[in-house]
């Protein structure tokens, strides 16, 4: 009896891989316009048939999960280089970078942090949470953040505050700059800064349209006005 040949895993065809990327790109466009859009609308945007789309994604939820997981991974990558020696500025820059990534996909970002898809993106967002905890821990140790609440609790409250800003941004249709400043402000306020301290600190940060990524700066706001 002849020995059967070992099974080999065939690499996906190039057009199949390209179609999958086209579907994901189309989904981002379509769901940004209307988060309740159907898969038919996504297929039409991608220039593919429904059958071709279902060959890659069996349901709308499956496609949304893929889109949101990629978005969460992109957010984590964008925050990988965010750091400042001043924990207040570090926390503000995390908020600015986060807003920069989600502000054009606000409603989809809401789906990522509310409801059944929250667990889908939780692992991809671990680096974001770690960065927030690091800033909070350093701030408490330095005496610039409130010491009366455990670090883990403050970090979670900062995260919840950022989610609340996202909800408010969708509800009130905040412009990009207003949303970015608000997400930085509430995070710092939760961490223990007064509104005057927060305003002074943010006014001292000459942020460009795209968020800064790496800095090494003195710890006083006045040092950033030069």
C-alpha positions as CSV (number, residue, x, y, z in Angstrom):
1,X,0.0,0.0,0.0
2,X,1.6,3.3,-1.0
3,X,2.4,5.8,1.7
4,X,0.0,8.8,1.5
5,X,1.6,12.1,0.7
6,X,1.6,14.6,3.6
7,X,-1.1,17.2,3.5
8,X,0.1,20.7,2.8
9,X,-1.6,24.0,3.8
10,X,-2.1,26.0,0.7
11,X,-1.4,29.7,1.0
12,X,-4.4,31.9,0.3
13,X,-4.7,33.1,-3.2
14,X,-3.5,36.6,-3.8
15,X,-6.9,37.8,-5.1
16,X,-8.6,36.3,-2.0
17,X,-6.2,38.2,0.3
18,X,-6.8,41.4,-1.7
19,X,-10.6,40.9,-1.6
20,X,-10.5,40.5,2.2
21,X,-8.6,43.8,2.6
22,X,-11.0,45.5,0.1
23,X,-13.9,44.3,2.3
24,X,-12.3,45.6,5.5
25,X,-11.5,49.0,3.9
26,X,-15.0,49.2,2.5
27,X,-16.5,48.3,5.9
28,X,-14.6,51.1,7.5
29,X,-15.9,53.6,5.0
30,X,-19.5,52.3,5.1
31,X,-19.8,51.9,8.8
32,X,-18.3,55.4,9.3
33,X,-21.2,56.8,7.3
34,X,-23.8,54.6,8.9
35,X,-23.0,52.1,11.7
36,X,-26.2,50.3,10.9
37,X,-25.3,49.6,7.3
38,X,-25.9,46.1,5.9
39,X,-23.3,43.7,4.4
40,X,-24.9,44.4,1.0
41,X,-23.7,48.0,1.3
42,X,-20.2,46.9,2.3
43,X,-20.1,44.4,-0.7
44,X,-21.2,47.2,-3.1
45,X,-18.6,49.6,-1.7
46,X,-15.9,46.9,-2.1
47,X,-17.1,46.1,-5.7
48,X,-17.7,42.5,-4.7
49,X,-20.7,40.2,-4.7
50,X,-22.5,39.2,-1.5
51,X,-21.2,35.6,-2.1
52,X,-17.6,36.8,-2.2
53,X,-18.1,38.8,1.0
54,X,-19.7,35.9,2.9
55,X,-16.7,33.8,1.8
56,X,-14.6,35.9,4.1
57,X,-17.1,37.0,6.8
58,X,-20.1,34.9,7.8
59,X,-21.9,37.7,9.5
60,X,-22.0,41.4,10.1
61,X,-20.8,40.9,13.7
62,X,-17.8,38.9,12.5
63,X,-16.8,41.7,10.1
64,X,-17.3,44.3,12.8
65,X,-15.1,42.3,15.2
66,X,-12.3,42.1,12.7
67,X,-12.6,45.9,12.0
68,X,-12.6,46.8,15.6
69,X,-9.8,44.5,16.6
70,X,-7.6,46.0,13.9
71,X,-8.6,49.5,15.0
72,X,-7.7,48.6,18.6
73,X,-4.3,47.2,17.5
74,X,-3.7,50.4,15.5
75,X,-4.5,52.5,18.6
76,X,-2.0,50.5,20.7
77,X,0.7,50.9,18.0
78,X,0.1,54.6,17.9
79,X,0.6,54.9,21.6
80,X,3.7,52.7,21.7
81,X,6.0,55.7,21.4
82,X,4.0,58.0,23.7
83,X,6.0,58.9,26.8
84,X,6.9,61.9,28.9
85,X,9.0,62.2,32.0
86,X,6.2,64.3,33.5
87,X,3.4,61.9,34.3
88,X,0.8,64.7,33.8
89,X,2.0,65.3,30.3
90,X,2.3,61.6,29.6
91,X,-1.4,61.1,30.6
92,X,-2.4,64.1,28.5
93,X,-0.5,62.8,25.5
94,X,-2.1,59.3,25.8
95,X,-5.5,61.0,25.6
96,X,-4.4,63.1,22.6
97,X,-3.1,60.1,20.7
98,X,-6.2,58.1,21.5
99,X,-8.5,60.8,20.3
100,X,-6.4,61.2,17.1
101,X,-7.0,57.6,16.3
102,X,-10.7,57.3,17.1
103,X,-12.2,60.7,16.3
104,X,-13.0,59.9,12.7
105,X,-14.6,56.6,13.7
106,X,-16.4,57.8,16.8
107,X,-19.5,55.6,16.6
108,X,-17.5,52.5,15.7
109,X,-15.2,53.2,18.6
110,X,-18.3,53.3,20.8
111,X,-19.1,49.8,19.7
112,X,-15.6,48.7,20.7
113,X,-16.1,49.8,24.3
114,X,-19.8,49.1,24.8
115,X,-21.7,45.9,24.4
116,X,-20.8,42.4,23.3
117,X,-17.8,43.4,21.2
118,X,-16.0,44.9,24.1
119,X,-14.2,41.7,25.0
120,X,-13.2,41.2,21.4
121,X,-10.9,44.3,21.5
122,X,-9.9,44.1,25.2
123,X,-6.6,42.2,24.6
124,X,-5.6,44.6,21.8
125,X,-6.1,47.6,24.1
126,X,-3.9,46.2,26.9
127,X,-0.9,48.4,26.0
128,X,-3.1,51.5,26.2
129,X,-4.3,50.5,29.7
130,X,-0.7,49.7,30.7
131,X,0.4,53.2,29.6
132,X,-2.3,54.9,31.6
133,X,-1.4,52.9,34.7
134,X,2.2,53.8,34.3
135,X,1.4,57.5,34.1
136,X,-0.9,57.3,37.1
137,X,1.6,55.3,39.2
138,X,4.4,57.8,38.5
139,X,2.1,60.7,39.2
140,X,1.0,59.4,42.6
141,X,4.6,58.6,43.5
142,X,5.7,62.1,42.4
143,X,2.9,63.8,44.4
144,X,1.2,65.4,41.4
145,X,-1.8,63.0,41.3
146,X,-4.2,62.2,44.1
147,X,-2.9,59.7,46.6
148,X,-6.2,58.9,48.3
149,X,-7.4,56.4,45.7
150,X,-5.5,53.3,44.6
151,X,-3.6,53.5,41.4
152,X,-5.6,50.8,39.7
153,X,-8.8,52.6,40.5
154,X,-7.6,55.9,39.2
155,X,-6.5,54.3,36.0
156,X,-9.9,52.6,35.5
157,X,-11.7,55.9,36.2
158,X,-9.5,57.7,33.7
159,X,-10.4,55.1,31.1
160,X,-14.1,55.4,32.0
161,X,-13.8,59.2,31.6
162,X,-12.3,58.8,28.2
163,X,-15.2,56.6,27.2
164,X,-17.6,59.2,28.5
165,X,-15.9,61.8,26.3
166,X,-16.3,59.6,23.3
167,X,-20.0,59.3,24.0
168,X,-20.3,63.0,24.4
169,X,-18.4,63.6,21.2
170,X,-20.9,61.5,19.3
171,X,-23.9,63.1,21.1
172,X,-22.7,66.7,20.7
173,X,-20.7,66.3,17.4
174,X,-17.6,67.9,19.0
175,X,-15.0,69.1,16.5
176,X,-11.5,67.5,16.5
177,X,-9.7,70.1,18.7
178,X,-12.5,70.4,21.3
179,X,-12.7,66.6,21.6
180,X,-9.0,66.2,22.0
181,X,-8.8,68.9,24.7
182,X,-11.8,67.5,26.5
183,X,-10.3,63.9,26.6
184,X,-7.1,65.3,28.0
185,X,-8.8,67.5,30.5
186,X,-11.1,64.9,32.1
187,X,-8.3,62.4,32.4
188,X,-6.1,64.9,34.3
189,X,-9.1,66.0,36.4
190,X,-9.9,62.4,37.4
191,X,-6.2,61.9,38.3
192,X,-6.4,64.9,40.7
193,X,-5.6,68.1,39.0
194,X,-7.8,71.1,39.4
195,X,-9.4,72.7,36.3
196,X,-7.0,75.6,36.6
197,X,-4.0,73.4,36.8
198,X,-5.3,71.3,33.9
199,X,-5.9,74.4,31.7
200,X,-2.5,75.8,32.5
201,X,-0.8,72.5,31.6
202,X,-2.7,72.0,28.4
203,X,-2.1,75.6,27.3
204,X,1.6,75.0,27.8
205,X,1.6,72.1,25.4
206,X,1.9,73.3,21.8
207,X,0.5,70.2,20.2
208,X,0.4,70.0,16.4
209,X,-2.6,68.7,14.6
210,X,-1.3,65.2,15.0
211,X,-0.4,64.1,18.5
212,X,3.2,64.2,19.7
213,X,4.7,60.8,20.3
214,X,8.0,61.0,22.3
215,X,9.2,63.7,24.6
216,X,11.6,64.2,27.5
217,X,10.7,67.3,29.4
218,X,10.9,69.1,32.7
219,X,8.1,68.7,35.1
220,X,6.8,72.2,35.3
221,X,4.3,73.7,32.8
222,X,6.3,76.8,32.5
223,X,9.1,74.9,30.9
224,X,6.9,74.0,28.0
225,X,6.1,77.6,27.1
226,X,9.6,78.4,25.9
